């Protein structure tokens, strides 16, 4: 993506960011604003590429499918946004391939993931000092900053934010136990160099 393209997408993003966008973020506790911005950047990309009817990006990440669907339900608010960007972005679930796929068009400063399937996607190595290192399918490692007294829910939201998975689809597992979102990392006695596995549920499960 060249600089001019990034600038034009950023301009569209800034325009819609100033609108009162209504989407359902009830599944999120810690990163509502960041998740909303990810969605709006997705809308900005679709606008810039004139992808009105999902011909270009039909493999849409589950995070955006869920947020987009919730936004369309606020029909007046959705149409106001479409009027602002001069495009009616057509949402039709039948045209969207719901395989969990990530495309490189979405910019990311720290992460470079391409495709994940609905299966075990990797592991988190807990290194202590408030840092988890996520390695996914042999991809380059990236670092997730989190404290031992943070909840599993916050960890899941960070994974969702940076990998474009719906928070509903993410499961984490330690010592053969799936971790409860309301508990803290510390409460599971996850120590230095412990392995925390990350899974994706099948969409719709």
N, C-alpha and C positions, 0 to 999 in steps of 0.2 A: 504494500500500500504506500503510494508516494505521498509527499508532504501536502500537495494540493488536495488530494483525496481526503486525507486525514483532516485538513482544515475545513473542507466543505461539510464533512460528516459532523465535525465538532460544532460548526455553526448551526446545523439542524438540531443537534442535541441541545445546545444552549437555548434555542428557541422553545423547544417543547419542555425543557426542564423548568422553565418559568411558568408553565401552565399548572393548574390544579388537577394533576392526574390522579384518577381514582382506580386503584387496583387492590386486590385482596392480599395483604401481607400478614394475615393472622397466623401463618405457620412460622413466622420469624419473630424473634425476641430482641436480638442484639444488633442486627445489621439491616434493618428495614430500609434506611436511606440508601445504603450501598447497593442493595439488591434492586431497589427501584431504579437507580441510575444505570445499572447493567441492562435492565429492560428497556429503558429509554434510549440507550445507545444502540440496542438491537433495532428499535423502531427507526432510529436515525439512519442506520445502514440500509434497511429496507427502503426507506424514502430516497436515499441518495442513488440507489441502484434501480429505482423504479420497479421494485419487486412487489407489484400490487397484488398479484394472485399466486404467490409462492412458486413461481416458475424457476427462480434462481436458487433459493435456499429452502428446498423442500425437506431436507434433513435438519429439523430445528431442534435444538437442545431442549430437554424436558423443562428446564427452568423457565424458558421463554414461552413454551406452550401453555404452561399453567398460568403465568402472569397475564399473557395476552388474552387467554380465555376469560379470566376474571375482569379484565379491562373492558372487553366487548360487552359484558353484562351491564356495565354502566353506560348504556347506549348513548345518552345525550353527551356525556363527558367524552366518550370515544369519538363521536362525530365532531365535537369541538376541536379535538386534537387533529383529526384528519383535515378539517377545514383550515387549520393553521399551517399544516405542511403541504396543503394543496393536493393531497392524494387520499383516496378512500382505500385504505389497506384492507383487503378482503380476507376475513378469517373464515376458513372452512375446514373443520377438523378432518373431513374426508380427503382433503388434498395434502395433508401434512403427514409425512412419514415420521411416526413417533419413535423410531429407533433412536436411542440416545447417542447423538452424534454431535461433535463439535467441529466447526469449520474455522479455518485460520483467519477469515475476514474480520472476526471480532478481535480487536487489538488487546494485548495484554502486556504489561510491562515486565512481569516476573514469571509468567507461565507460558508454556508453549505445548499444549496438549492437542492432539488431533482427533483421534477416534477412540471411544470406549464403548464396549458392548455391555449388555445387561448381565453382568457377571462380576466375579471378584476383580477389582481394578487395581489392587496394590496394597501397600502397607505403609503405616506410619511408624517411623522409628522415634521413640521418645528419648530425647537427649538430655532432658533436664534443663534447668535454667530458663524455664518458660518457653522452650522451643521444640516444635515437632518437625521432623523432616519427612516429607511425603515423596515416595518413589512409586511411580505408576508405570507398569508394563515396560520397564527398561528405559523410560523417558528420563530426561535430565531431572535431577532432584530440584525441588523447590522448597522453600522454607515457610512454615506457618508458625507465627508467633502466638503462643497461647500460654496462660499460666496454669499451674497445677490446681488452683482453686476455681478455675473456670469450669463451666458445665459442659457436658457432652453436647448439649444443644448448640452451644456457641461453636464448638469444633465442627459440628455438622454444617452450620451456617457458613463458616469460613470455607469449607470444602465446596459448598453450593455456590458461593460467590465467585470463587476462582476457577471452578471447573464447569459451571453452567448446568449443573444437575439440579433437578427439583429437590428441595430439602426433604420431600416425602419419599424420595427414592433412595436415600442414603442410609446405610446401616454401618455401625462400627462394632468391632468384636475384639475382645481381649480375653485370653485364657479360656477360649471356647464358649464365652458368654457374650451375648449381644448386650451392648451397654445402653442403659436407660438415659434418655435425654436430660432428665432433671437432675441427675447426679453429677458430681464433680469428677474430674480426672483423678484427683487425689483420693477420692473415696473408693476407687477401684484399685488402689495401691499400684498405680502405673509408675514405675520407677525408671531410672536412667537405663537407656538401651532396651527398654521393653518394646515389643512389637504389637501395634494395634492395627488390625486388618480393616480395610474399607471395602464394603460391598455395595452394589446397586441392586435394588429390587426391580423386577420387571415392571414397566409402566402399566398402571392399571391395577397392580396388586395392592 
